[in-house]
Amino acid sequence: MNKQVQSSEQPVGNRIDERAERVKQATSNVVASTRDKVDQAADRVEEGLHRATDKTAEAAHKAADKAAEVGERSRAAYEQTRERADEWLEQARDYVREKPVQAVAIALGAGWLLGRILRR
């Protein structure tokens, strides 16, 4: 009788082992599939971050180039304005040297007029 019990249990044990093996295989397949999907998602995120970083760096370079260009134009305008002011100052000095009496009269008249305007 023991032999009959053992022989009838053997197929049940085999079935349990087979089913356990199927569950293990299915679990391994699901884990592998999930791992692949996570890896793919991570790759897409990484690519997106790289593109965003590249675009940000490109925009920063453009902004820096534009700032340098504006700075250069500003320096050029400053130099040009300074040269004009120096020219006007030199012309004023030449006028005062050539016509000192008229220059003093003009300065007095301008001072008097400015004083009248500022009093009001």
C-alpha positions in Angstrom: 0.0 0.0 0.0 2.8 2.3 0.7 4.0 1.8 -2.8 0.6 2.8 -4.2 0.6 6.0 -2.1 4.0 6.8 -3.1 3.4 6.2 -6.8 0.2 8.3 -6.7 2.0 11.1 -4.9 4.8 11.2 -7.4 2.7 12.6 -10.2 1.2 15.2 -7.9 4.7 16.2 -6.8 5.9 16.3 -10.3 2.9 18.5 -11.2 3.7 20.8 -8.3 7.3 21.0 -9.4 6.3 21.7 -13.0 3.9 24.4 -12.0 6.4 26.0 -9.6 8.9 26.0 -12.5 6.3 27.6 -14.7 5.7 30.3 -12.1 9.4 30.9 -11.7 9.8 31.2 -15.5 6.8 33.5 -15.8 8.2 35.6 -12.9 11.6 35.7 -14.5 10.0 36.7 -17.9 8.0 39.5 -16.2 11.0 40.8 -14.3 13.1 40.7 -17.5 10.4 42.5 -19.5 10.0 45.1 -16.7 13.7 45.6 -16.6 13.8 46.1 -20.3 11.0 48.6 -20.2 12.6 50.5 -17.3 15.9 50.5 -19.1 14.2 51.9 -22.3 12.4 54.5 -20.2 15.7 55.5 -18.5 17.4 55.7 -21.9 14.6 58.0 -23.2 14.8 60.2 -20.1 18.6 60.4 -20.5 18.3 61.3 -24.1 15.8 64.0 -23.3 18.0 65.4 -20.6 21.0 65.4 -23.0 18.9 67.3 -25.6 17.7 69.8 -23.0 21.2 70.3 -21.7 22.5 70.9 -25.3 19.7 73.4 -26.0 20.4 75.2 -22.8 24.1 75.4 -23.5 23.4 76.6 -27.0 21.1 79.3 -25.7 23.7 80.3 -23.1 26.4 80.6 -25.8 24.1 82.7 -27.9 23.3 85.0 -25.0 27.0 85.3 -24.1 27.8 86.1 -27.8 25.0 88.7 -27.9 26.2 90.3 -24.6 29.7 90.5 -25.9 28.5 92.1 -29.1 26.4 94.6 -27.2 29.3 95.3 -24.9 31.6 96.0 -27.9 29.0 98.3 -29.5 28.7 100.1 -26.2 32.4 100.6 -25.9 32.6 101.9 -29.5 29.7 104.4 -28.8 31.4 105.5 -25.6 34.7 106.1 -27.4 33.0 108.0 -30.2 31.1 110.2 -27.6 34.3 110.8 -25.7 36.1 111.8 -28.8 33.3 114.3 -29.7 33.4 115.7 -26.2 37.1 116.2 -26.5 36.7 117.9 -29.8 34.1 120.3 -28.5 36.2 121.1 -25.4 39.2 121.8 -27.7 37.0 124.1 -29.9 35.8 125.9 -26.7 39.4 126.4 -25.6 40.4 127.7 -29.0 37.5 130.1 -29.0 38.4 131.4 -25.5 42.0 131.9 -26.6 41.0 133.7 -29.8 38.3 135.9 -28.3 38.6 136.1 -24.5 36.4 139.1 -24.0 33.5 137.7 -25.9 34.0 134.3 -24.1 33.7 136.1 -20.7 30.7 138.0 -21.9 29.0 134.9 -23.1 29.8 133.1 -19.8 28.4 136.0 -17.8 25.2 136.1 -19.9 24.8 132.3 -19.6 25.3 132.4 -15.9 22.8 135.3 -15.4 20.2 133.4 -17.5 20.7 130.2 -15.7 20.5 132.0 -12.3 17.1 133.5 -13.4 15.8 130.1 -14.5 16.8 128.4 -11.3 15.3 131.0 -9.0 11.8 130.3 -10.3 
